[in-house]
Amino acid sequence: MTIDWRAYETHGFWDELITANGRARRGAGNLTRMLAELTDEELAARRTAAELAIRSMGITFTVYTGEGSGSIDREWPFDIIPRLIMKKEWDNVSAGLAQRVKALNRFIDDIYHDQKILDDGVLPREFIEKSKEFRIECRGISPPESVWSHVCGSDLVRDADGQMYVLEDNLRVPSGVSYMLENREVMKRVFPELFGDYVIHPVDDYPRELAACLRSLSPKRSPQIAVLTPGIYNSAYYEHAYLANAMAAQLVEGSDLVVDSDDKVYMRTIEGFVQVDVIYRRIDDLFMDPEVFNPESALGVPGLMRAWRAGNVALANAPGCGVADDKVIYTYVPDIIRYYLGEEPLLPNVPSYRCVDKEQRDYVLDNLEKLVVKPANESGGYGMLIGPKASKAERDKFARQILANPRNYMAQPMLLLSTAPTIVDNPGKPGAVEGRHLDLRPFILSGKKTYVTTGGLTRVALRKGSTVVNSSQGGGSKDTWVVDLE
């Protein structure tokens, strides 16, 4: 048989399917037995079926090459062994995510209004004033329901103790939800029989919930919704088109929209101008409106901020919400929850060090070989130092960067990220099953109500020993099953 679970090695990491003594975790028995019964040829046929499904469905992502060609589209890398999470555990995680996003939205609203949290000294005022994502242009604006981040993707990791931690929050333009949805469709084609063995909670209601969330931002009964994309060369364009189609919304670029003298947004159509009431924007703040931000932006819509400030269009996510996306502000989220909600956090942060604090900075500088150092506002795994895998020259360079701008850096211990069985092609042994590190990105919608996906996008570091899960840097993906036992 292809897979012998007794020979599977967890190497001291918490594995999502297999315990340290080689047994299936609770709920995973049917899955591991079924996989072990497949021959080499049968397992290869299932992998081929997944690849064909991805190709026929056109599931791609864009990688910037940094060369003359600019970017290339690649087929979505997918592993056919799903990740399982028990529903009882997920209920606790879901409650923690809803609590977290509720507090963060209150924080953002406060920052752009009374700034009580700064007056009360919960975090230093200079952290906001020196934040790259704080938009003075948003002061005094009150979006519907006082919600600024309508779509949040929080990254979760599990450490060696089995505890789930929040690694970071993505509150600006989080991506990946389309791949969560497509992963499920691929799995239904490849392993239809497993959906009879398990009660797997669905994820395909997300487009409907997103559309409902966006509609709730407008007082109109049937508002016109548009998805604003930077265009076909954006790395997440596949997702923009997917979600617009799934919501029956309009997919538009900046050149398709115009703000008239009445401070309303209109969409150009072959039948004339049509007013747009809600924009799900997938472009960064600084490119949204050349009247207010980058005057050379060809991606945005001149006057869009005027229309938003006048209340004539709703923007999701609202500009300025990235002030809570800052990785240094992340270290204060437990305090933010206590301040606004009067509750203890249900989900813990990863222990973190603020380089702006001299005592903590000294510890970081003395222990760079043990820590992961992250810049405040980068994403996608870029711009950070993985100390245990870095050279002395790289650590010395980062030390100089920290000393030059301590506000821009925070550090965390190198987590022993959990693993999951993943099919890999080793030299001379294609189709081997080995543990690979992973994380999880659930999506939280906030409007008149809060919705948390049942599971999320599991991203896998396909390179042996790597903890970098981003697809742009060699990562892949798995379907995430939140299951009840019958």
N, C-alpha and C positions, 0 to 999 in steps of 0.2 A: 504494500500500500504506500501511497505517496507520503502521507503524513503520519508519523509516529509521535504522538504527544508525549510519550515517556522519554523521548530523546530531546524534546524541546527544552531549551535552556532560557531561564529568566535572568540569569546573570546578576541576581540580587536586586533587580528592579521590580516594582509592582507591575504585574502584567494584567491587562484588562480581561483576559479570557482564562488564563492558566495560572494556578497557584504555584508557589515555590516547590511544592512536592509533586508537581506534574498532574494535578487533578483539575478538572474544569471548574471554574467558579460557578456559584449559584446562578442558575438560569442558562448557562452556556452548554449544558450537557448534550442537548439535541444537535446543536450546531457542530460541536467538536466531533461527535460520533458520525454525523453525516459526512463531514469533510474527510475523516479518516477512512471512510468506506470508498472514497473515490480513487480510482486508479490514476496512474500518471497521465494516461491518455484522456481520461474523463476530466481531470483537473485542468489540463491544458486546453481542452475544448471549452470549458467554462470561461477561462481567461480570454480565449479567442472570441467567444460570444460577447464578452464585455467590451473588448476593443472594437468589434464590429458595431455594437450598439452606440458606442461613443462617436464613432466615425459617421454612422448614418444619422445620428441626432445632431451632428455638427457641434459637439461640445468642445470648445477650444478656449485657450487663454493666450494672451499676448505677452511676449517677452521682448524687452528692449535689448538689442544686441550691443549698442554702443558703437556700432560700425556704420558704414555708409548706408546699409540697407535699413537702418533705423529700428525696425521691429519685425518679428515673425510670429505667426500663429502656430500654436502647437496643440495637439490633441490632449485632452485632460487626462493626467496620470491617475489611475484608479486601481485600488487593490480590492479584490473580490471577497476577502474575509471581513465581515462587518465587525463593528465595535458594539458591545452590548452594555447597557446601563439599566439597572433595575428601576422600575417606576417609583418605588418608595424613596430611593435616593434622589431621583430626579425631582420629585416634588419639593424636597428641601432645597435643592440647587435652584429651582425655578423661583421659589419664594425669596431666596437670597438675591437673585438677579433683579427681581422686580423691586425689592427694597433699595437696592443699590442705585438703580436708574432713577427711581423716584427722588432720592436724596440728591443725586447729581443734577437733575433738572431744577430742583429748588436752589441749589448752589449757583447754577448759571444765571437763573432769574435774579437772584440776590446780587450777584456780581454786576449785573447791568442795571440795577436799580439802587437799593439803599446800601448795599455792601455791609450789612450788619455783621457778617461773619468776620470781616476784616476789622471792623470797629471793636469787636469783642476779642480780637487777638487769637482766634482759633488758628489762623495761618497768617504769615506776614504779608502786609500790603504790597511789598516790593515784588512778591512772587507773581502777583497779578499784573502789576505795572510793567514788569520786565518779561511777561509772557509773550511769545511770538504769536500766540493765537488769540490774545485779547483784542477785541475790535471796539475801539472807542466810538465808532460810528453806530454801534448797536445800543449805546446807553439810552435808557428810557423807553425802548420799544417793548411792547407787551404782546407776545404771540398768543394764539388761542390756548386756553387751559394752562398758560404759563409754562408750556412745554417747549423746550428748545431742541433737544435731541429726540426726534421721533423714532429714529431707527438706530439702535445701538447694537454693536457686536462685541461682547466681552469675551476675552480669551481666557479659558480655564485650563489648568494643568493639574495633574495628580502627582504628588510626591511619593517617595518610597514608603511613607506611612499610610498610603491609601487615601489621604485627605485631599479633597478638591480645593484648589486655591484660585483666586482671580489673579491672573498675571498682568493684565492691562485691560483698559476700557477703550473702545473705539467709537467715539461719539460724533465724528464729523461725517465721513462718507464711507461707512464700513461696507466691505464687499464680501462676496462668497456665498450668499444665500442661494443663488441660482444653482450652484454646484451641489449644495445640500439637497435641493429638490431633484436635480438630475441624477445624483447618486442613487436615490431611492428608485427612480424609474429603471435605471440600469440593473439594479439588484433584482427587481421584480421580473425582468427578462431572463436573468442568469440563474437565479435560484427560486423559481416560483414555488417549489414545494416547501421551502422553509417558511413561507408566509402562512402556510397551513399549520405549521408546528408551533408558531408563536403568536401571541397577541402583541403585535408591534404597533405602537401608537403612530398615527399618520403625521406627515409634515406637509402634505400637499394643500393644506388650507392656508398656507402662508400668503400667497398672492391675494386671496380673498380678504384676509385680515389686514394686509397692507393697504389695499384699496379702501377698506372701511376706515382705517386710521386716517388716511389722507382726506377722505370725504368729510370726516368729522372736523377738519380744520376750516371748513367753509360753512357759512350760514345757508348757502343755497341747497336746495333739495337734491339736485343732480349737478354738482360742480364739474367743470371741465378740468381734467387732470392731465398733466404733461410730465414726462420724464426728461430732464435736461441732461444731455450727454455732451462730453467734449468732442465726440466723434469716433469714427471707426478705428482710429489709431490708438485709442485709449486702451490700456490693459484690461479694463473691465467692461469693454463695449458689449461683449457677448451677454453679460448680465443685464446691462441697461436695456438691450433689445428684448431679452427674455422676459423681464419683469413688465415692460410696457405692453408686450403682447399678452401676457398672462392676466394683466389688470384691465385690458381693453382701453389702455391709456394711449396718449399720443407720445411718440418718441421724437424729440426735437433737439436741434442744436441752437446755439445762441442766435445765429442768423435767421432762424425761423420765427423769432419772437421780436416784438417791438412794444415799447412803452409809449403811449400817446400822451398828449398834453393833459389828459384827464387822469394821469397817473394810474392807468390800468394797463394790464399786459394783454397783448393780442397775439394770436398765432396766425401766420400767413397760411392760407389754404387756397386751393384752386377756385373755391367759391367765395373768397374774400376773407376778411379778418374775422377771427373767432376769439372771444375773450377767454383767457385762461385763468382759472380760479385757484388752483393748487399746483405747485411745481415741486416734484421730487427731484431735487437737484443732485447731480453726481459730479459736479465740478467744485474745485476748491474755492474758498472765500475770495482769495485775491484775484481770481479770474472771473468772478460773477458779474461785476458791473464796472466797466471802465470809467464811469463818471465818479466813482467813489474809491475804487481800489487801483489796480494796475491799469493805467490809461492806455497801455499798448495791447491789452487783452483783446483777442479776436474771438474768444470763446464765449464771452458773457453777453449780457443784454444791457445796453445803456439805459439807465433809469430804473432798473429792477429794484434797487434799494428804496427809491422814492415810492414805488408802488407798494412795496412791503411795509414801509413805515406808515403809509396812508391806510393800511388795512385792506387794500384792494386785491392782494394776492397773498396766499400762504406759502411759506417756503419750508420744506422739510428735506434735510435738517436745516434749522435756522442758522444763518451766518453767526459766527461768534461762539458757537457751542464748543469749538475746539479748545476753549479756555479750560475745560474740564478734562480734555484729552491729554493734557500735559502729564508726562510720566513722573514729574516731581509732585504735581498736585495729586496724582494717584496715591502717593504715600500718606496723604491726609484723608483719604476717603473714609476710613473707619471713624475718624473724628467728625467728618462731614455728616455721616449717617447719624451719629449721636447728637450732633448740634441741631439738625433740622427735624429729625424724626423722634428723638428721645428714645432710641432703641439701640440695642447692641447689634453689630453686624452679624448676619446669618452666614455669610461667606467670608472667610479670612483672606486678607492680602498675603502675598508672598512677603516675608520679612525684607525690609528695604532700608537703605542708607541714603541720606541726603547729603550730597557733596557740598552744599552751601553751608552746612553746619560744620564748623572746624573740627570738632571731636570726631564726628562721623567721617568727615573727609580724610582725616589722618588715618583712620582705620582702613578706609578704602585704599588709600595710597600704599599702605603697608601690606595690604593683602590682595593686590590686583591679581595674583596668580590663582586665587581661589574664587574670584567674583565675576559676575557678568555686569558690565557697566553699560548703561543705556543713555543716549541723549534724550532730552525732554520731548522733542517733537518729531523725531523720525519714525518711520513705520516700515513694515515689510522686512524686518530683520536687518535693515541697513544701519550703518554708522555706529554699531555697538562693538564692544570688546568682550569676547568670551575668554576670560583670563586663563583658565586651565589649558586652553588650546592655543594661546597666543605666544609668540616669541617674546624674548626680553625686549627687543627693539620695539615691537608693537606696544608692549605694556609701558615702556618709557615714553613713547609718543603720546599715549593716552593720558599718562600722568601729567604731561605738560599741558594737554588740552583741558584737563580738569582744573588745574591750577589757574589757567588763563580765564576760565569761565565756569566756576563751580556751580552756578545756578542752573546750568544747562545739563547737569549730569546727576544720575542716581545709580545706585548699585544694589545688586541682589546676590545672594549665594547661588552657586551653581546647583540647580535642582536636579535630583535624580528622576527625571521625567518618566512617567509610566510608559510601558511598551504594550504592543499588541502583536499577535502573530501576523506576519505579512509575507506574501509570496515574493521571493526575490530570485533573480537569475545570477547565480554565482558561476564563475568559470568552471566548465566541466560538469556543472550540476544545476541545470535550469529547473525552476519550479521548487526550489528549496523554501522552507518556511522558517523564518527567523524573526525575533522580536525587533521592532523598530519603534523609536520614540514618537510620541504624538501629543497633540493638544486638542482643544475643542472650542469652537466658536458658536455659541448659541446667539440668537437674535431676539431682541426685546423691542416691541413696538409700544409707543406711548402716545396717547391722544386722549380721548374721553375715557378710555379704559386702557389697561396694560395687558399685553399678550406676550408670552414667552414661547418660543418654538419648543416642541417636544424633542429635545436633542439639539443637534446643530451640525455644523461642518467639522468633521474630524479631519485634521491635516496630519500627514505622516512624513517624517524625515526618512526618505527612502535610502539614503546613504548610511551605511553601517556606522554606528556610533555617533551620528550627527543628531543635534537637537534643533536644527533649523528646518522648520516645516513648510516655509513659504514655497509655493509652486515656482516662483521666479528664481528660486535658488535650489532647485532640485527636489522639492517636496512633492508629495502626492496626497491622496485622499481615500477615505473609507466611508461607507454608509454607516450612520449612527442609529442604532436601534434602542429605543426606550421600550422595555418589555415588561408585561405582566405575566406571571406564571398562571396557567389555567388551573 
